[in-house]
Amino acid sequence: MKKIILLSTLSLALFSCGNGENKSIESILASKNTAILSAKKAELQAQIILLEEALSKLDTLKEEALVAIQPVNDTVFSHYLEVQGNINTKENILIQPEIPGTLVALQAKAGQQVVKGQELGRVDDGGMSQQLASIENQYALAKTTFERQKNLWSQKIGSEIQFLNAQTQMISAQKAVAQLKAQLAKTVIRAPFTGVIDEVFVERGEVVSANPTGLMRLVNLNNMYVSTTVPETYIGKLKIGTAVEVNLSALGKSYTGKVRQIASNINPNNRSFGIEIAVPNTDNLLRPNQVAKLKITDYVNPKAITIPSTSIQKDAQGYQFVFTATAIKGNTAIAKKTLVVLGKSGNNVTEILSGLQPKDQIVTDGVNSISDGMKLNF
């Protein structure tokens, strides 16, 4: 740029060095003689060449730039698919009564820890207890009759039909007792799994039946997972056991989970499939319906060349390139434009598939102010 400015200044001075010369040029232009005009143009061009040569000898100042460089090394590179998911648990249910009736007992309270099979309440049996006592008496009589008839039949006393009738009556009474006990057991409300009573929606004495609200909510926070969907292009990239980083911004905590289930069906509406990630709830902070950000590892290169993504540029032809520092002497070097082939990007770094070798020095800061062949200071 300095050369151009000086050259322009000297050229103007050449054209305006005297009134006589100006008149001469004006007369040449007025003559409209192409031969004379061409000769004058050649004379001026020759003078410009001499001026450029003189300037090149005088202009010894070269452009330089202050930059930062770093060596390229092999490293482990992991690429992540980032999606959003919801925390959930398979053991989060509304407990319903199996038969309708008056709630005659309620032992559950909100926040209570319960174990599987523990009694939480009881519905009025509607007289089934008395019926059971009567049928049990009938069964006891039928059993005694059968045993006596069996003894007689073993001694060849009585008829076979008497023995078979006694046996049938005993079995029928036994089944009736078992059936009524099963019905009576349904009046007792028990915890289907170990967990915590989250809410209780009823009071003792209410008439209850199965409904959308239920009697109470039971939650187990020991078997938590995250559910989400990923694009179908990731089929084959995700496997059972794939590591997943689960971040909950509301808690300011991150957990490490693993993919435990992959759906076999593609949703035709958004071309995605569902996955579940098991998450340990060691500190008991995870809750159903929390929102989590997931980083699912879908690619790992144990010996990758990676560079800061900000050091990569694109030229006018669309090629990706970086500047490498060559001819390094002390704290100086020469910039070299190096074309590169990019791989995957993540965490502000990009994988380089070709174009760079380990130990190459790349320019990381000041890349926008340098050009190929420029002197570098660092």
HELIX and SHEET records of a PDB file:
HELIX    1   1 LYS A    2  PHE A   15  1                                  14    
HELIX    2   2 ASN A   19  SER A   31  1                                  13    
HELIX    3   3 THR A   34  LEU A   58  1                                  25    
HELIX    4   4 MET A  128  SER A  154  1                                  27    
HELIX    5   5 GLU A  160  ALA A  185  1                                  26    
HELIX    6   6 GLU A  232  TYR A  234  5                                   3    
HELIX    7   7 SER A  309  SER A  311  5                                   3    
HELIX    8   8 VAL A  367  SER A  369  5                                   3    
SHEET    1   A 5 GLU A  64  LEU A  66  0                                        
SHEET    2   A 5 LYS A 375  ASN A 377  1                                        
SHEET    3   A 5 THR A 332  LEU A 339 -1                                        
SHEET    4   A 5 GLN A 320  LYS A 329 -1                                        
SHEET    5   A 5 GLN A 313  LYS A 314 -1                                        
SHEET    1   B 2 ALA A  68  PRO A  71  0                                        
SHEET    2   B 2 GLN A 361  ASP A 365 -1                                        
SHEET    1   C 8 VAL A 341  GLY A 346  0                                        
SHEET    2   C 8 VAL A 349  SER A 354 -1                                        
SHEET    3   C 8 VAL A 291  PRO A 308 -1                                        
SHEET    4   C 8 ASP A  74  THR A  89 -1                                        
SHEET    5   C 8 MET A 224  PRO A 231 -1                                        
SHEET    6   C 8 SER A 272  ALA A 278 -1                                        
SHEET    7   C 8 LYS A 253  ILE A 262 -1                                        
SHEET    8   C 8 ALA A 243  LEU A 248 -1                                        
SHEET    1   D 4 ASN A  92  ILE A  95  0                                        
SHEET    2   D 4 MET A 216  VAL A 219 -1                                        
SHEET    3   D 4 GLY A 195  VAL A 200 -1                                        
SHEET    4   D 4 GLN A 113  VAL A 114 -1                                        
SHEET    1   E 4 VAL A 188  ARG A 190  0                                        
SHEET    2   E 4 GLU A 119  VAL A 123 -1                                        
SHEET    3   E 4 GLY A 101  LEU A 106 -1                                        
SHEET    4   E 4 VAL A 207  VAL A 208 -1                                        
END                                                                             
